[in-house]
Amino acid sequence: MAQLIVRFLVGGAIVSAFALLADLLHPKGFAGLFAAAPSVALATLTLTVAAEGPRYAAIEARSMIAGEVAFIAYAVGCTYCLGVRHTRSMPTAVLLLALWGAVALGLYTAVLL
């Protein structure tokens, strides 16, 4: 229960700090990049270092980076299909999740195993 409270407080503080940074940046569309994912990742890594140690947190950080690379492939694929090819959004988003999974699995087997 104590770990849950600490997680809540650390996560809330980091999310608030990134929200403040996002509020100071212009244009607001760019500022949204700093609103959620980085703060959650930093909170998670902070708590992982405290609970499991830096060696385990390093493995978690590499996993986060692999997931981000896979997400970039997904985002580029969506941008291309929706913006250039003008495909329908729902089928495109759902089908490109397979691309995300393939890239993530490939990076996992090639780099993280």
Contacts in CASP RR format, 6 or more apart in sequence:
PFRMAT RR
TARGET T0000
AUTHOR 0000-0000-0000
METHOD contacts of the structure
MODEL  1
MAQLIVRFLVGGAIVSAFALLADLLHPKGFAGLFAAAPSVALATLTLTVA
AEGPRYAAIEARSMIAGEVAFIAYAVGCTYCLGVRHTRSMPTAVLLLALW
GAVALGLYTAVLL
3 47 0 8 1.000
3 51 0 8 1.000
6 47 0 8 1.000
6 50 0 8 1.000
7 43 0 8 1.000
7 47 0 8 1.000
10 43 0 8 1.000
10 46 0 8 1.000
10 47 0 8 1.000
11 39 0 8 1.000
11 40 0 8 1.000
11 43 0 8 1.000
12 39 0 8 1.000
12 43 0 8 1.000
14 39 0 8 1.000
14 40 0 8 1.000
14 42 0 8 1.000
14 43 0 8 1.000
14 46 0 8 1.000
15 36 0 8 1.000
15 39 0 8 1.000
15 40 0 8 1.000
15 43 0 8 1.000
17 39 0 8 1.000
18 34 0 8 1.000
18 35 0 8 1.000
18 36 0 8 1.000
18 38 0 8 1.000
18 39 0 8 1.000
19 35 0 8 1.000
19 39 0 8 1.000
21 31 0 8 1.000
21 34 0 8 1.000
22 31 0 8 1.000
22 32 0 8 1.000
22 33 0 8 1.000
22 34 0 8 1.000
22 35 0 8 1.000
23 31 0 8 1.000
24 31 0 8 1.000
25 31 0 8 1.000
25 32 0 8 1.000
25 34 0 8 1.000
41 64 0 8 1.000
44 60 0 8 1.000
45 57 0 8 1.000
45 60 0 8 1.000
45 61 0 8 1.000
45 64 0 8 1.000
48 56 0 8 1.000
48 57 0 8 1.000
48 60 0 8 1.000
49 57 0 8 1.000
59 112 0 8 1.000
62 111 0 8 1.000
62 112 0 8 1.000
63 108 0 8 1.000
63 112 0 8 1.000
66 104 0 8 1.000
66 107 0 8 1.000
66 108 0 8 1.000
66 111 0 8 1.000
66 112 0 8 1.000
67 104 0 8 1.000
67 107 0 8 1.000
69 103 0 8 1.000
69 107 0 8 1.000
70 100 0 8 1.000
70 101 0 8 1.000
70 103 0 8 1.000
70 104 0 8 1.000
70 107 0 8 1.000
71 100 0 8 1.000
73 99 0 8 1.000
73 100 0 8 1.000
73 103 0 8 1.000
74 96 0 8 1.000
74 97 0 8 1.000
74 99 0 8 1.000
74 100 0 8 1.000
74 103 0 8 1.000
77 96 0 8 1.000
77 99 0 8 1.000
78 92 0 8 1.000
78 93 0 8 1.000
78 96 0 8 1.000
81 87 0 8 1.000
81 92 0 8 1.000
81 96 0 8 1.000
82 89 0 8 1.000
82 92 0 8 1.000
END
